[in-house]
Amino acid sequence: MSQYYLFQDTKNCIGCHSCEIACKSNKTLPVGPKPCQVIHVAPKMVNGLPRASYVFMPASTAKTPGAWPPAPPAPCASGPGRHRLRRAQPVRGLQDLRHRLPVGRPQWNPETGKVVKCDYCKDRVDAGLKPACATICTTHCLHFGKVEEMTQIRRERHAKVIASLENQIG
């Protein structure tokens, strides 16, 4: 059973929402439901300048981390923008849900009368492609791949940050 990992480099995200559009296009969804969303985080001061942040949030119903489809991790547990998944059967049974759902949760599709959620473009992954959101990302801030590959990329990125901080200090 393959395990996949999606993470977002929040420093590179410019909030263009192209990932949302690619997702809706791939799933042929109408205006309204969003299987994934980019959330704007209020500006904060960075080096004396205001900087906005954006967090990518997929909508899913999985209750346990690592299930397919994935659930966003608790912010206090592992931080925003990191999602781990492995192959399993999609969670079903929410077709009668008709009230407004919060971010990171399945979305109601009024045209089909069903709930839609992020499945990380299972059809594309099965064909050897990346999910639509990671493929179209204009700043390449969404990274998707097997756990081993993504873990190595994250380690290398972290090592570069540490090295640059050491150069600034020393």
C-alpha positions in Angstrom: 0.0 0.0 0.0 1.6 3.3 -1.1 1.7 6.2 1.2 1.7 9.8 -0.2 2.4 13.1 1.3 1.3 16.6 0.3 2.9 19.7 1.9 2.7 23.3 1.3 5.6 25.8 1.4 3.6 28.7 2.9 6.5 31.1 2.2 6.1 30.7 -1.5 2.3 30.8 -1.7 0.9 34.0 -3.1 -2.8 33.2 -2.7 -3.6 33.0 -6.4 -6.2 30.2 -5.8 -5.1 28.4 -9.0 -5.1 25.2 -7.0 -8.8 25.7 -6.2 -9.6 26.4 -9.8 -7.7 23.3 -11.0 -9.4 21.1 -8.5 -12.9 22.4 -9.5 -12.0 22.0 -13.2 -10.7 18.5 -12.7 -13.9 17.4 -10.8 -16.2 19.5 -13.1 -17.7 21.3 -10.1 -20.0 24.3 -10.3 -19.5 27.6 -8.4 -19.8 26.9 -4.7 -18.3 23.7 -3.5 -14.6 23.7 -3.0 -12.8 20.4 -2.2 -9.8 22.4 -1.4 -9.4 26.0 -0.2 -6.7 28.6 0.2 -7.2 30.4 3.5 -5.9 34.0 3.9 -4.2 34.5 7.2 -4.2 38.1 8.4 -1.0 40.1 7.6 1.8 40.0 10.1 5.0 42.1 10.3 8.1 40.4 8.9 11.3 42.4 8.9 9.3 45.5 9.4 7.0 44.9 6.4 3.5 43.5 6.4 3.3 40.0 4.9 0.1 38.0 4.2 0.1 34.2 4.5 -2.0 31.6 2.8 -2.8 28.0 4.0 -3.9 25.3 1.6 -6.7 23.2 3.2 -8.2 20.1 1.6 -11.8 19.1 2.5 -12.1 15.5 3.7 -13.9 13.3 6.2 -11.1 10.9 7.3 -11.0 10.7 11.0 -7.6 9.2 11.4 -4.3 10.7 10.1 -2.9 8.7 7.2 -6.2 7.6 5.8 -7.3 8.0 2.2 -8.8 10.5 1.7 -6.7 12.5 4.1 -7.9 14.7 6.9 -6.2 18.0 7.7 -4.0 17.5 10.7 -4.9 19.3 13.9 -3.1 22.7 13.9 -1.7 22.1 17.3 -0.4 18.7 16.5 1.6 19.2 13.3 1.0 22.7 11.9 -0.8 23.8 8.8 -0.1 22.7 5.3 1.0 19.1 5.9 -1.1 16.2 5.0 -0.3 12.5 4.9 -2.3 9.8 3.2 -2.3 6.2 2.3 -4.5 4.1 0.1 -7.8 3.0 1.6 -11.5 3.2 0.6 -13.0 6.7 0.5 -15.3 7.6 3.4 -18.9 7.6 2.3 -22.3 8.3 3.7 -22.7 12.1 3.9 -25.1 12.5 1.0 -27.8 14.0 3.2 -25.6 16.7 4.6 -27.2 20.0 3.6 -26.0 22.7 5.9 -23.0 24.9 5.4 -19.8 23.1 6.2 -16.6 24.7 7.7 -13.3 24.9 6.0 -11.5 21.6 5.7 -14.7 19.7 5.6 -16.7 18.2 2.7 -18.7 20.6 0.6 -22.3 20.4 -0.6 -22.7 20.2 -4.4 -26.3 21.5 -5.1 -26.2 20.3 -8.7 -25.7 16.6 -7.8 -27.2 16.7 -4.4 -24.1 15.1 -3.0 -21.1 16.1 -0.9 -17.7 16.5 -2.5 -14.4 16.2 -0.8 -10.7 16.1 -1.6 -9.5 12.7 -2.7 -6.2 14.1 -3.9 -7.3 13.3 -7.4 -7.1 9.6 -6.9 -7.8 9.1 -10.6 -4.7 11.2 -11.5 -2.5 9.5 -8.9 -3.6 6.1 -10.2 -2.5 7.2 -13.7 1.0 8.3 -12.3 0.2 12.0 -12.2 0.2 14.5 -9.4 -3.1 15.9 -8.1 -4.4 18.8 -10.1 -3.7 21.3 -7.3 0.0 20.4 -7.1 0.4 20.3 -10.9 -1.0 23.8 -11.6 0.5 25.6 -8.6 2.2 28.6 -10.2 4.8 29.1 -7.4 5.4 25.4 -6.9 4.5 25.6 -3.2 2.5 22.4 -3.2 4.6 19.3 -3.2 3.2 15.8 -3.6 4.8 12.4 -3.7 5.7 9.3 -1.9 6.4 9.8 1.8 10.1 8.9 1.5 10.7 11.4 -1.3 8.7 14.2 0.4 10.4 13.6 3.8 13.8 13.9 2.1 12.8 17.2 0.4 11.6 18.6 3.7 14.8 17.6 5.4 16.9 19.3 2.7 14.8 22.4 2.9 15.2 22.6 6.7 18.9 22.0 6.4 19.2 25.0 4.0 17.3 27.2 6.4 19.5 26.2 9.4 22.7 26.7 7.3 21.5 30.2 6.2 20.8 31.1 9.9 24.2 29.9 11.0 25.8 32.0 8.2 24.0 35.1 9.4 25.1 34.5 13.0 28.7 33.4 12.4 
